Amino acid sequence: MYCFRAEWKSSKNFDRQNLPDWLCLDADWQGFKITTIPEVADVAEILGILQVNDSPDEWISHLESLGLKGVTQVCCEEMFEDKGYT
């Protein structure tokens, strides 16, 4: 699983309705919070729907291709600590 943040002000061309099933999106005052869902991404890769090598740089490129801007990788523990998942 990878976790990312993206700037919501810069991501004006991003359409939440077209978010692929292998991504989970949330938002807070700092911007978008995005996590990959490995189980779904693996199946999408096998079916040829997702063309991403499993690396943070490839995922950042994929997220930017969806219209997200200012994408940076973050520690997943930081993203989930408010929810008590750590």
PDB file of N, CA, C and O in Angstrom:
ATOM      1  N   MET A   1       0.843  -1.170   0.000  1.00  0.00           N
ATOM      2  CA  MET A   1       0.000   0.000   0.000  1.00  0.00           C
ATOM      3  C   MET A   1       0.891   1.236   0.000  1.00  0.00           C
ATOM      4  O   MET A   1       1.891   1.311   0.715  1.00  0.00           O
ATOM      5  N   TYR A   2       0.502   2.189  -0.814  1.00  0.00           N
ATOM      6  CA  TYR A   2       1.181   3.479  -0.841  1.00  0.00           C
ATOM      7  C   TYR A   2       0.181   4.557  -0.456  1.00  0.00           C
ATOM      8  O   TYR A   2      -1.018   4.427  -0.703  1.00  0.00           O
ATOM      9  N   CYS A   3       0.686   5.617   0.148  1.00  0.00           N
ATOM     10  CA  CYS A   3      -0.156   6.735   0.555  1.00  0.00           C
ATOM     11  C   CYS A   3       0.420   8.025  -0.011  1.00  0.00           C
ATOM     12  O   CYS A   3       1.635   8.217  -0.060  1.00  0.00           O
ATOM     13  N   PHE A   4      -0.477   8.897  -0.435  1.00  0.00           N
ATOM     14  CA  PHE A   4      -0.068  10.139  -1.076  1.00  0.00           C
ATOM     15  C   PHE A   4      -0.961  11.281  -0.621  1.00  0.00           C
ATOM     16  O   PHE A   4      -2.059  11.076  -0.103  1.00  0.00           O
ATOM     17  N   ARG A   5      -0.460  12.480  -0.828  1.00  0.00           N
ATOM     18  CA  ARG A   5      -1.244  13.701  -0.661  1.00  0.00           C
ATOM     19  C   ARG A   5      -1.189  14.449  -1.981  1.00  0.00           C
ATOM     20  O   ARG A   5      -0.213  14.353  -2.724  1.00  0.00           O
ATOM     21  N   ALA A   6      -2.245  15.191  -2.263  1.00  0.00           N
ATOM     22  CA  ALA A   6      -2.286  16.036  -3.452  1.00  0.00           C
ATOM     23  C   ALA A   6      -2.956  17.352  -3.075  1.00  0.00           C
ATOM     24  O   ALA A   6      -3.819  17.397  -2.198  1.00  0.00           O
ATOM     25  N   GLU A   7      -2.548  18.410  -3.744  1.00  0.00           N
ATOM     26  CA  GLU A   7      -3.108  19.733  -3.477  1.00  0.00           C
ATOM     27  C   GLU A   7      -4.479  19.845  -4.129  1.00  0.00           C
ATOM     28  O   GLU A   7      -4.615  19.620  -5.332  1.00  0.00           O
ATOM     29  N   TRP A   8      -5.494  20.190  -3.346  1.00  0.00           N
ATOM     30  CA  TRP A   8      -6.829  20.261  -3.930  1.00  0.00           C
ATOM     31  C   TRP A   8      -7.023  21.519  -4.756  1.00  0.00           C
ATOM     32  O   TRP A   8      -7.770  21.497  -5.734  1.00  0.00           O
ATOM     33  N   LYS A   9      -6.366  22.623  -4.387  1.00  0.00           N
ATOM     34  CA  LYS A   9      -6.517  23.861  -5.169  1.00  0.00           C
ATOM     35  C   LYS A   9      -5.929  23.712  -6.563  1.00  0.00           C
ATOM     36  O   LYS A   9      -6.486  24.235  -7.528  1.00  0.00           O
ATOM     37  N   SER A  10      -4.821  23.010  -6.678  1.00  0.00           N
ATOM     38  CA  SER A  10      -4.158  22.826  -7.975  1.00  0.00           C
ATOM     39  C   SER A  10      -4.820  21.740  -8.815  1.00  0.00           C
ATOM     40  O   SER A  10      -4.602  21.675 -10.025  1.00  0.00           O
ATOM     41  N   SER A  11      -5.610  20.905  -8.197  1.00  0.00           N
ATOM     42  CA  SER A  11      -6.182  19.738  -8.883  1.00  0.00           C
ATOM     43  C   SER A  11      -7.589  20.022  -9.414  1.00  0.00           C
ATOM     44  O   SER A  11      -8.495  19.204  -9.256  1.00  0.00           O
ATOM     45  N   LYS A  12      -7.760  21.159 -10.028  1.00  0.00           N
ATOM     46  CA  LYS A  12      -9.091  21.569 -10.498  1.00  0.00           C
ATOM     47  C   LYS A  12      -9.639  20.676 -11.600  1.00  0.00           C
ATOM     48  O   LYS A  12     -10.857  20.569 -11.746  1.00  0.00           O
ATOM     49  N   ASN A  13      -8.773  20.029 -12.382  1.00  0.00           N
ATOM     50  CA  ASN A  13      -9.230  19.159 -13.467  1.00  0.00           C
ATOM     51  C   ASN A  13      -9.496  17.726 -13.008  1.00  0.00           C
ATOM     52  O   ASN A  13      -9.863  16.872 -13.815  1.00  0.00           O
ATOM     53  N   PHE A  14      -9.313  17.467 -11.736  1.00  0.00           N
ATOM     54  CA  PHE A  14      -9.545  16.126 -11.205  1.00  0.00           C
ATOM     55  C   PHE A  14     -11.038  15.904 -10.983  1.00  0.00           C
ATOM     56  O   PHE A  14     -11.709  16.731 -10.364  1.00  0.00           O
ATOM     57  N   ASP A  15     -11.552  14.794 -11.488  1.00  0.00           N
ATOM     58  CA  ASP A  15     -12.965  14.442 -11.352  1.00  0.00           C
ATOM     59  C   ASP A  15     -13.085  13.242 -10.420  1.00  0.00           C
ATOM     60  O   ASP A  15     -12.731  12.124 -10.795  1.00  0.00           O
ATOM     61  N   ARG A  16     -13.576  13.468  -9.227  1.00  0.00           N
ATOM     62  CA  ARG A  16     -13.715  12.388  -8.239  1.00  0.00           C
ATOM     63  C   ARG A  16     -14.595  11.248  -8.743  1.00  0.00           C
ATOM     64  O   ARG A  16     -14.426  10.102  -8.327  1.00  0.00           O
ATOM     65  N   GLN A  17     -15.525  11.556  -9.628  1.00  0.00           N
ATOM     66  CA  GLN A  17     -16.449  10.535 -10.132  1.00  0.00           C
ATOM     67  C   GLN A  17     -15.730   9.470 -10.959  1.00  0.00           C
ATOM     68  O   GLN A  17     -16.224   8.351 -11.097  1.00  0.00           O
ATOM     69  N   ASN A  18     -14.564   9.817 -11.510  1.00  0.00           N
ATOM     70  CA  ASN A  18     -13.806   8.879 -12.345  1.00  0.00           C
ATOM     71  C   ASN A  18     -12.666   8.203 -11.592  1.00  0.00           C
ATOM     72  O   ASN A  18     -11.736   7.691 -12.214  1.00  0.00           O
ATOM     73  N   LEU A  19     -12.725   8.196 -10.272  1.00  0.00           N
ATOM     74  CA  LEU A  19     -11.674   7.583  -9.467  1.00  0.00           C
ATOM     75  C   LEU A  19     -11.702   6.067  -9.656  1.00  0.00           C
ATOM     76  O   LEU A  19     -12.737   5.439  -9.433  1.00  0.00           O
ATOM     77  N   PRO A  20     -10.579   5.473 -10.064  1.00  0.00           N
ATOM     78  CA  PRO A  20     -10.539   4.017 -10.248  1.00  0.00           C
ATOM     79  C   PRO A  20     -10.734   3.281  -8.917  1.00  0.00           C
ATOM     80  O   PRO A  20     -10.466   3.824  -7.845  1.00  0.00           O
ATOM     81  N   ASP A  21     -11.201   2.052  -9.011  1.00  0.00           N
ATOM     82  CA  ASP A  21     -11.482   1.250  -7.817  1.00  0.00           C
ATOM     83  C   ASP A  21     -10.239   0.903  -7.009  1.00  0.00           C
ATOM     84  O   ASP A  21     -10.357   0.528  -5.842  1.00  0.00           O
ATOM     85  N   TRP A  22      -9.056   1.016  -7.595  1.00  0.00           N
ATOM     86  CA  TRP A  22      -7.830   0.655  -6.878  1.00  0.00           C
ATOM     87  C   TRP A  22      -7.275   1.814  -6.058  1.00  0.00           C
ATOM     88  O   TRP A  22      -6.181   1.718  -5.502  1.00  0.00           O
ATOM     89  N   LEU A  23      -8.033   2.910  -5.983  1.00  0.00           N
ATOM     90  CA  LEU A  23      -7.617   4.060  -5.188  1.00  0.00           C
ATOM     91  C   LEU A  23      -8.707   4.431  -4.195  1.00  0.00           C
ATOM     92  O   LEU A  23      -9.897   4.318  -4.487  1.00  0.00           O
ATOM     93  N   CYS A  24      -8.287   4.870  -3.025  1.00  0.00           N
ATOM     94  CA  CYS A  24      -9.204   5.374  -2.010  1.00  0.00           C
ATOM     95  C   CYS A  24      -8.858   6.844  -1.802  1.00  0.00           C
ATOM     96  O   CYS A  24      -7.690   7.189  -1.622  1.00  0.00           O
ATOM     97  N   LEU A  25      -9.861   7.702  -1.827  1.00  0.00           N
ATOM     98  CA  LEU A  25      -9.621   9.140  -1.737  1.00  0.00           C
ATOM     99  C   LEU A  25     -10.399   9.729  -0.577  1.00  0.00           C
ATOM    100  O   LEU A  25     -11.567   9.407  -0.362  1.00  0.00           O
ATOM    101  N   ASP A  26      -9.738  10.584   0.155  1.00  0.00           N
ATOM    102  CA  ASP A  26     -10.359  11.332   1.238  1.00  0.00           C
ATOM    103  C   ASP A  26      -9.802  12.745   1.144  1.00  0.00           C
ATOM    104  O   ASP A  26      -8.850  12.976   0.399  1.00  0.00           O
ATOM    105  N   ALA A  27     -10.360  13.675   1.863  1.00  0.00           N
ATOM    106  CA  ALA A  27      -9.851  15.048   1.837  1.00  0.00           C
ATOM    107  C   ALA A  27      -9.930  15.642   3.233  1.00  0.00           C
ATOM    108  O   ALA A  27     -10.797  15.291   4.033  1.00  0.00           O
ATOM    109  N   ASP A  28      -9.014  16.540   3.500  1.00  0.00           N
ATOM    110  CA  ASP A  28      -9.047  17.307   4.734  1.00  0.00           C
ATOM    111  C   ASP A  28      -8.538  18.711   4.416  1.00  0.00           C
ATOM    112  O   ASP A  28      -8.400  19.067   3.246  1.00  0.00           O
ATOM    113  N   TRP A  29      -8.264  19.494   5.423  1.00  0.00           N
ATOM    114  CA  TRP A  29      -7.857  20.879   5.200  1.00  0.00           C
ATOM    115  C   TRP A  29      -6.513  20.988   4.480  1.00  0.00           C
ATOM    116  O   TRP A  29      -6.199  22.043   3.928  1.00  0.00           O
ATOM    117  N   GLN A  30      -5.719  19.922   4.475  1.00  0.00           N
ATOM    118  CA  GLN A  30      -4.420  19.953   3.804  1.00  0.00           C
ATOM    119  C   GLN A  30      -4.505  19.544   2.341  1.00  0.00           C
ATOM    120  O   GLN A  30      -3.552  19.751   1.590  1.00  0.00           O
ATOM    121  N   GLY A  31      -5.617  18.971   1.927  1.00  0.00           N
ATOM    122  CA  GLY A  31      -5.761  18.537   0.542  1.00  0.00           C
ATOM    123  C   GLY A  31      -6.302  17.120   0.455  1.00  0.00           C
ATOM    124  O   GLY A  31      -6.925  16.618   1.390  1.00  0.00           O
ATOM    125  N   PHE A  32      -6.053  16.488  -0.680  1.00  0.00           N
ATOM    126  CA  PHE A  32      -6.516  15.117  -0.891  1.00  0.00           C
ATOM    127  C   PHE A  32      -5.577  14.128  -0.213  1.00  0.00           C
ATOM    128  O   PHE A  32      -4.363  14.329  -0.179  1.00  0.00           O
ATOM    129  N   LYS A  33      -6.156  13.057   0.325  1.00  0.00           N
ATOM    130  CA  LYS A  33      -5.398  11.931   0.866  1.00  0.00           C
ATOM    131  C   LYS A  33      -5.756  10.730   0.007  1.00  0.00           C
ATOM    132  O   LYS A  33      -6.929  10.376  -0.117  1.00  0.00           O
ATOM    133  N   ILE A  34      -4.749  10.104  -0.587  1.00  0.00           N
ATOM    134  CA  ILE A  34      -4.979   8.998  -1.505  1.00  0.00           C
ATOM    135  C   ILE A  34      -4.212   7.776  -1.026  1.00  0.00           C
ATOM    136  O   ILE A  34      -3.039   7.873  -0.666  1.00  0.00           O
ATOM    137  N   THR A  35      -4.875   6.633  -1.022  1.00  0.00           N
ATOM    138  CA  THR A  35      -4.193   5.376  -0.733  1.00  0.00           C
ATOM    139  C   THR A  35      -4.483   4.394  -1.861  1.00  0.00           C
ATOM    140  O   THR A  35      -5.557   4.406  -2.464  1.00  0.00           O
ATOM    141  N   THR A  36      -3.503   3.552  -2.126  1.00  0.00           N
ATOM    142  CA  THR A  36      -3.713   2.492  -3.108  1.00  0.00           C
ATOM    143  C   THR A  36      -4.350   1.305  -2.395  1.00  0.00           C
ATOM    144  O   THR A  36      -4.139   1.103  -1.199  1.00  0.00           O
ATOM    145  N   ILE A  37      -5.119   0.534  -3.124  1.00  0.00           N
ATOM    146  CA  ILE A  37      -5.729  -0.680  -2.588  1.00  0.00           C
ATOM    147  C   ILE A  37      -5.076  -1.843  -3.329  1.00  0.00           C
ATOM    148  O   ILE A  37      -5.503  -2.197  -4.427  1.00  0.00           O
ATOM    149  N   PRO A  38      -4.030  -2.444  -2.726  1.00  0.00           N
ATOM    150  CA  PRO A  38      -3.218  -3.442  -3.423  1.00  0.00           C
ATOM    151  C   PRO A  38      -4.003  -4.617  -4.001  1.00  0.00           C
ATOM    152  O   PRO A  38      -3.701  -5.077  -5.102  1.00  0.00           O
ATOM    153  N   GLU A  39      -5.001  -5.105  -3.276  1.00  0.00           N
ATOM    154  CA  GLU A  39      -5.761  -6.262  -3.748  1.00  0.00           C
ATOM    155  C   GLU A  39      -6.467  -5.964  -5.066  1.00  0.00           C
ATOM    156  O   GLU A  39      -6.520  -6.817  -5.952  1.00  0.00           O
ATOM    157  N   VAL A  40      -7.006  -4.765  -5.195  1.00  0.00           N
ATOM    158  CA  VAL A  40      -7.718  -4.372  -6.412  1.00  0.00           C
ATOM    159  C   VAL A  40      -6.718  -4.018  -7.512  1.00  0.00           C
ATOM    160  O   VAL A  40      -6.920  -4.369  -8.674  1.00  0.00           O
ATOM    161  N   ALA A  41      -5.640  -3.321  -7.144  1.00  0.00           N
ATOM    162  CA  ALA A  41      -4.621  -2.936  -8.126  1.00  0.00           C
ATOM    163  C   ALA A  41      -3.970  -4.167  -8.752  1.00  0.00           C
ATOM    164  O   ALA A  41      -3.711  -4.186  -9.955  1.00  0.00           O
ATOM    165  N   ASP A  42      -3.707  -5.189  -7.948  1.00  0.00           N
ATOM    166  CA  ASP A  42      -3.096  -6.418  -8.479  1.00  0.00           C
ATOM    167  C   ASP A  42      -3.976  -7.070  -9.540  1.00  0.00           C
ATOM    168  O   ASP A  42      -3.484  -7.491 -10.587  1.00  0.00           O
ATOM    169  N   VAL A  43      -5.265  -7.152  -9.272  1.00  0.00           N
ATOM    170  CA  VAL A  43      -6.198  -7.744 -10.236  1.00  0.00           C
ATOM    171  C   VAL A  43      -6.270  -6.881 -11.496  1.00  0.00           C
ATOM    172  O   VAL A  43      -6.281  -7.409 -12.608  1.00  0.00           O
ATOM    173  N   ALA A  44      -6.321  -5.560 -11.329  1.00  0.00           N
ATOM    174  CA  ALA A  44      -6.379  -4.651 -12.482  1.00  0.00           C
ATOM    175  C   ALA A  44      -5.123  -4.780 -13.342  1.00  0.00           C
ATOM    176  O   ALA A  44      -5.199  -4.694 -14.568  1.00  0.00           O
ATOM    177  N   GLU A  45      -3.970  -4.985 -12.704  1.00  0.00           N
ATOM    178  CA  GLU A  45      -2.728  -5.185 -13.465  1.00  0.00           C
ATOM    179  C   GLU A  45      -2.780  -6.491 -14.253  1.00  0.00           C
ATOM    180  O   GLU A  45      -2.398  -6.525 -15.423  1.00  0.00           O
ATOM    181  N   ILE A  46      -3.245  -7.552 -13.626  1.00  0.00           N
ATOM    182  CA  ILE A  46      -3.340  -8.850 -14.304  1.00  0.00           C
ATOM    183  C   ILE A  46      -4.277  -8.767 -15.508  1.00  0.00           C
ATOM    184  O   ILE A  46      -4.003  -9.353 -16.556  1.00  0.00           O
ATOM    185  N   LEU A  47      -5.378  -8.040 -15.355  1.00  0.00           N
ATOM    186  CA  LEU A  47      -6.347  -7.888 -16.443  1.00  0.00           C
ATOM    187  C   LEU A  47      -5.895  -6.895 -17.510  1.00  0.00           C
ATOM    188  O   LEU A  47      -6.531  -6.769 -18.557  1.00  0.00           O
ATOM    189  N   GLY A  48      -4.794  -6.189 -17.244  1.00  0.00           N
ATOM    190  CA  GLY A  48      -4.279  -5.220 -18.206  1.00  0.00           C
ATOM    191  C   GLY A  48      -4.971  -3.870 -18.160  1.00  0.00           C
ATOM    192  O   GLY A  48      -4.766  -3.037 -19.044  1.00  0.00           O
ATOM    193  N   ILE A  49      -5.786  -3.644 -17.143  1.00  0.00           N
ATOM    194  CA  ILE A  49      -6.498  -2.370 -16.997  1.00  0.00           C
ATOM    195  C   ILE A  49      -5.576  -1.302 -16.417  1.00  0.00           C
ATOM    196  O   ILE A  49      -5.694  -0.126 -16.761  1.00  0.00           O
ATOM    197  N   LEU A  50      -4.669  -1.700 -15.547  1.00  0.00           N
ATOM    198  CA  LEU A  50      -3.749  -0.787 -14.872  1.00  0.00           C
ATOM    199  C   LEU A  50      -2.334  -1.072 -15.343  1.00  0.00           C
ATOM    200  O   LEU A  50      -1.857  -2.202 -15.247  1.00  0.00           O
ATOM    201  N   GLN A  51      -1.670  -0.057 -15.846  1.00  0.00           N
ATOM    202  CA  GLN A  51      -0.299  -0.190 -16.346  1.00  0.00           C
ATOM    203  C   GLN A  51       0.652   0.603 -15.446  1.00  0.00           C
ATOM    204  O   GLN A  51       1.192   1.626 -15.867  1.00  0.00           O
ATOM    205  N   VAL A  52       0.855   0.144 -14.229  1.00  0.00           N
ATOM    206  CA  VAL A  52       1.719   0.833 -13.272  1.00  0.00           C
ATOM    207  C   VAL A  52       2.671  -0.180 -12.661  1.00  0.00           C
ATOM    208  O   VAL A  52       2.238  -1.198 -12.121  1.00  0.00           O
ATOM    209  N   ASN A  53       3.970   0.097 -12.744  1.00  0.00           N
ATOM    210  CA  ASN A  53       4.924  -0.713 -11.985  1.00  0.00           C
ATOM    211  C   ASN A  53       4.762  -0.318 -10.532  1.00  0.00           C
ATOM    212  O   ASN A  53       4.510   0.849 -10.232  1.00  0.00           O
ATOM    213  N   ASP A  54       4.901  -1.250  -9.647  1.00  0.00           N
ATOM    214  CA  ASP A  54       4.623  -0.997  -8.236  1.00  0.00           C
ATOM    215  C   ASP A  54       5.752  -0.213  -7.578  1.00  0.00           C
ATOM    216  O   ASP A  54       6.552  -0.769  -6.825  1.00  0.00           O
ATOM    217  N   SER A  55       5.808   1.092  -7.873  1.00  0.00           N
ATOM    218  CA  SER A  55       6.792   1.976  -7.246  1.00  0.00           C
ATOM    219  C   SER A  55       6.118   3.320  -6.981  1.00  0.00           C
ATOM    220  O   SER A  55       5.182   3.691  -7.690  1.00  0.00           O
ATOM    221  N   PRO A  56       6.578   4.047  -5.979  1.00  0.00           N
ATOM    222  CA  PRO A  56       5.967   5.347  -5.679  1.00  0.00           C
ATOM    223  C   PRO A  56       5.984   6.308  -6.871  1.00  0.00           C
ATOM    224  O   PRO A  56       4.999   7.006  -7.111  1.00  0.00           O
ATOM    225  N   ASP A  57       7.087   6.351  -7.618  1.00  0.00           N
ATOM    226  CA  ASP A  57       7.167   7.262  -8.762  1.00  0.00           C
ATOM    227  C   ASP A  57       6.139   6.926  -9.832  1.00  0.00           C
ATOM    228  O   ASP A  57       5.535   7.822 -10.422  1.00  0.00           O
ATOM    229  N   GLU A  58       5.939   5.629 -10.085  1.00  0.00           N
ATOM    230  CA  GLU A  58       4.931   5.212 -11.069  1.00  0.00           C
ATOM    231  C   GLU A  58       3.528   5.579 -10.595  1.00  0.00           C
ATOM    232  O   GLU A  58       2.695   6.017 -11.388  1.00  0.00           O
ATOM    233  N   TRP A  59       3.271   5.400  -9.311  1.00  0.00           N
ATOM    234  CA  TRP A  59       1.958   5.761  -8.785  1.00  0.00           C
ATOM    235  C   TRP A  59       1.735   7.267  -8.855  1.00  0.00           C
ATOM    236  O   TRP A  59       0.635   7.716  -9.178  1.00  0.00           O
ATOM    237  N   ILE A  60       2.760   8.042  -8.558  1.00  0.00           N
ATOM    238  CA  ILE A  60       2.628   9.503  -8.658  1.00  0.00           C
ATOM    239  C   ILE A  60       2.290   9.894 -10.087  1.00  0.00           C
ATOM    240  O   ILE A  60       1.413  10.731 -10.302  1.00  0.00           O
ATOM    241  N   SER A  61       2.962   9.312 -11.060  1.00  0.00           N
ATOM    242  CA  SER A  61       2.655   9.590 -12.472  1.00  0.00           C
ATOM    243  C   SER A  61       1.212   9.213 -12.795  1.00  0.00           C
ATOM    244  O   SER A  61       0.512   9.950 -13.490  1.00  0.00           O
ATOM    245  N   HIS A  62       0.775   8.071 -12.292  1.00  0.00           N
ATOM    246  CA  HIS A  62      -0.601   7.629 -12.532  1.00  0.00           C
ATOM    247  C   HIS A  62      -1.600   8.622 -11.931  1.00  0.00           C
ATOM    248  O   HIS A  62      -2.576   8.992 -12.583  1.00  0.00           O
ATOM    249  N   LEU A  63      -1.357   9.050 -10.699  1.00  0.00           N
ATOM    250  CA  LEU A  63      -2.258  10.000 -10.043  1.00  0.00           C
ATOM    251  C   LEU A  63      -2.290  11.333 -10.784  1.00  0.00           C
ATOM    252  O   LEU A  63      -3.350  11.942 -10.929  1.00  0.00           O
ATOM    253  N   GLU A  64      -1.133  11.783 -11.249  1.00  0.00           N
ATOM    254  CA  GLU A  64      -1.083  13.028 -12.017  1.00  0.00           C
ATOM    255  C   GLU A  64      -1.829  12.890 -13.337  1.00  0.00           C
ATOM    256  O   GLU A  64      -2.427  13.856 -13.811  1.00  0.00           O
ATOM    257  N   SER A  65      -1.803  11.701 -13.938  1.00  0.00           N
ATOM    258  CA  SER A  65      -2.534  11.489 -15.190  1.00  0.00           C
ATOM    259  C   SER A  65      -4.048  11.552 -14.971  1.00  0.00           C
ATOM    260  O   SER A  65      -4.802  11.776 -15.918  1.00  0.00           O
ATOM    261  N   LEU A  66      -4.490  11.358 -13.739  1.00  0.00           N
ATOM    262  CA  LEU A  66      -5.909  11.462 -13.405  1.00  0.00           C
ATOM    263  C   LEU A  66      -6.332  12.901 -13.118  1.00  0.00           C
ATOM    264  O   LEU A  66      -7.516  13.174 -12.917  1.00  0.00           O
ATOM    265  N   GLY A  67      -5.362  13.826 -13.101  1.00  0.00           N
ATOM    266  CA  GLY A  67      -5.676  15.232 -12.864  1.00  0.00           C
ATOM    267  C   GLY A  67      -5.274  15.751 -11.501  1.00  0.00           C
ATOM    268  O   GLY A  67      -5.485  16.927 -11.204  1.00  0.00           O
ATOM    269  N   LEU A  68      -4.697  14.900 -10.661  1.00  0.00           N
ATOM    270  CA  LEU A  68      -4.229  15.354  -9.350  1.00  0.00           C
ATOM    271  C   LEU A  68      -2.898  16.077  -9.515  1.00  0.00           C
ATOM    272  O   LEU A  68      -2.054  15.657 -10.307  1.00  0.00           O
ATOM    273  N   LYS A  69      -2.712  17.150  -8.778  1.00  0.00           N
ATOM    274  CA  LYS A  69      -1.488  17.956  -8.870  1.00  0.00           C
ATOM    275  C   LYS A  69      -0.830  18.065  -7.498  1.00  0.00           C
ATOM    276  O   LYS A  69      -1.483  17.933  -6.463  1.00  0.00           O
ATOM    277  N   GLY A  70       0.474  18.307  -7.518  1.00  0.00           N
ATOM    278  CA  GLY A  70       1.222  18.442  -6.268  1.00  0.00           C
ATOM    279  C   GLY A  70       1.224  17.155  -5.468  1.00  0.00           C
ATOM    280  O   GLY A  70       1.134  17.180  -4.240  1.00  0.00           O
ATOM    281  N   VAL A  71       1.326  16.030  -6.160  1.00  0.00           N
ATOM    282  CA  VAL A  71       1.264  14.719  -5.502  1.00  0.00           C
ATOM    283  C   VAL A  71       2.606  14.404  -4.841  1.00  0.00           C
ATOM    284  O   VAL A  71       3.659  14.499  -5.471  1.00  0.00           O
ATOM    285  N   THR A  72       2.550  14.032  -3.579  1.00  0.00           N
ATOM    286  CA  THR A  72       3.748  13.613  -2.855  1.00  0.00           C
ATOM    287  C   THR A  72       3.418  12.363  -2.040  1.00  0.00           C
ATOM    288  O   THR A  72       2.301  12.197  -1.550  1.00  0.00           O
ATOM    289  N   GLN A  73       4.405  11.502  -1.910  1.00  0.00           N
ATOM    290  CA  GLN A  73       4.222  10.311  -1.090  1.00  0.00           C
ATOM    291  C   GLN A  73       4.341  10.700   0.375  1.00  0.00           C
ATOM    292  O   GLN A  73       5.173  11.531   0.739  1.00  0.00           O
ATOM    293  N   VAL A  74       3.509  10.097   1.211  1.00  0.00           N
ATOM    294  CA  VAL A  74       3.565  10.328   2.655  1.00  0.00           C
ATOM    295  C   VAL A  74       3.567   8.976   3.367  1.00  0.00           C
ATOM    296  O   VAL A  74       3.214   7.950   2.787  1.00  0.00           O
ATOM    297  N   CYS A  75       3.961   9.000   4.600  1.00  0.00           N
ATOM    298  CA  CYS A  75       3.962   7.796   5.433  1.00  0.00           C
ATOM    299  C   CYS A  75       2.510   7.413   5.738  1.00  0.00           C
ATOM    300  O   CYS A  75       1.741   8.240   6.228  1.00  0.00           O
ATOM    301  N   CYS A  76       2.143   6.183   5.454  1.00  0.00           N
ATOM    302  CA  CYS A  76       0.764   5.734   5.680  1.00  0.00           C
ATOM    303  C   CYS A  76       0.370   5.821   7.152  1.00  0.00           C
ATOM    304  O   CYS A  76      -0.790   6.089   7.464  1.00  0.00           O
ATOM    305  N   GLU A  77       1.307   5.600   8.046  1.00  0.00           N
ATOM    306  CA  GLU A  77       0.998   5.685   9.476  1.00  0.00           C
ATOM    307  C   GLU A  77       0.495   7.067   9.845  1.00  0.00           C
ATOM    308  O   GLU A  77      -0.417   7.199  10.662  1.00  0.00           O
ATOM    309  N   GLU A  78       1.085   8.111   9.245  1.00  0.00           N
ATOM    310  CA  GLU A  78       0.648   9.478   9.526  1.00  0.00           C
ATOM    311  C   GLU A  78      -0.788   9.703   9.062  1.00  0.00           C
ATOM    312  O   GLU A  78      -1.563  10.384   9.733  1.00  0.00           O
ATOM    313  N   MET A  79      -1.138   9.132   7.917  1.00  0.00           N
ATOM    314  CA  MET A  79      -2.483   9.338   7.388  1.00  0.00           C
ATOM    315  C   MET A  79      -3.539   8.639   8.222  1.00  0.00           C
ATOM    316  O   MET A  79      -4.665   9.126   8.328  1.00  0.00           O
ATOM    317  N   PHE A  80      -3.197   7.513   8.813  1.00  0.00           N
ATOM    318  CA  PHE A  80      -4.192   6.735   9.536  1.00  0.00           C
ATOM    319  C   PHE A  80      -4.175   6.961  11.041  1.00  0.00           C
ATOM    320  O   PHE A  80      -5.019   6.410  11.746  1.00  0.00           O
ATOM    321  N   GLU A  81      -3.228   7.763  11.558  1.00  0.00           N
ATOM    322  CA  GLU A  81      -3.153   7.918  13.003  1.00  0.00           C
ATOM    323  C   GLU A  81      -4.377   8.622  13.579  1.00  0.00           C
ATOM    324  O   GLU A  81      -4.740   8.350  14.723  1.00  0.00           O
ATOM    325  N   ASP A  82      -5.043   9.538  12.814  1.00  0.00           N
ATOM    326  CA  ASP A  82      -6.256  10.182  13.344  1.00  0.00           C
ATOM    327  C   ASP A  82      -7.405   9.189  13.423  1.00  0.00           C
ATOM    328  O   ASP A  82      -8.339   9.385  14.201  1.00  0.00           O
ATOM    329  N   LYS A  83      -7.349   8.128  12.629  1.00  0.00           N
ATOM    330  CA  LYS A  83      -8.439   7.154  12.611  1.00  0.00           C
ATOM    331  C   LYS A  83      -8.193   6.002  13.580  1.00  0.00           C
ATOM    332  O   LYS A  83      -9.045   5.126  13.730  1.00  0.00           O
ATOM    333  N   GLY A  84      -7.040   5.996  14.234  1.00  0.00           N
ATOM    334  CA  GLY A  84      -6.747   4.953  15.204  1.00  0.00           C
ATOM    335  C   GLY A  84      -6.341   3.623  14.602  1.00  0.00           C
ATOM    336  O   GLY A  84      -6.478   2.586  15.252  1.00  0.00           O
ATOM    337  N   TYR A  85      -5.836   3.629  13.353  1.00  0.00           N
ATOM    338  CA  TYR A  85      -5.441   2.381  12.695  1.00  0.00           C
ATOM    339  C   TYR A  85      -3.979   2.027  12.915  1.00  0.00           C
ATOM    340  O   TYR A  85      -3.536   0.986  12.431  1.00  0.00           O
ATOM    341  N   THR A  86      -3.211   2.846  13.621  1.00  0.00           N
ATOM    342  CA  THR A  86      -1.790   2.554  13.782  1.00  0.00           C
ATOM    343  C   THR A  86      -1.539   1.620  14.935  1.00  0.00           C
ATOM    344  O   THR A  86      -0.390   1.271  15.209  1.00  0.00           O
TER     345      THR A  86
END
